[in-house]
Amino acid sequence: MGMRFDIDVAFLDREGQVVAITTMKRHRVGAPRLRARSVVETRAGAFDKWGVVVGDELSISDSSQP
């Protein structure tokens, strides 16, 4: 809440699978997703650029570690 710019939000289930993607307009609050256990937020348009779609599995890693 209170974001000054639009963001993309991917809702993930327990296994990291994308269950929904939405673009949230600035100064708005998103609706909860029942199956979602975590979210990934990025600048608006990034998921399209990266080709992320519902059903994809996302993981977070630290690329600075060997």
C-alpha positions, 0 to 999 in steps of 0.5 A: 500500500502506498506504492508510487508506481505500478508493480507486478505481483506473482502469487505462489503456492507452497511449492513455489508454483505461480497460481496468479499474476496481476499488475497492481496500480499505484496506491491500491490493495490487492485481493488475497488468493486462497492458494497463495502462500507467498508473493513475488513483486517486481516492476510492472511489465517484468513478468511479461518480459521474463515470460513468467506465466501461471503454472511456472515454478519460481525459486529464489537463489543467491547468485553471489554464492558459489 
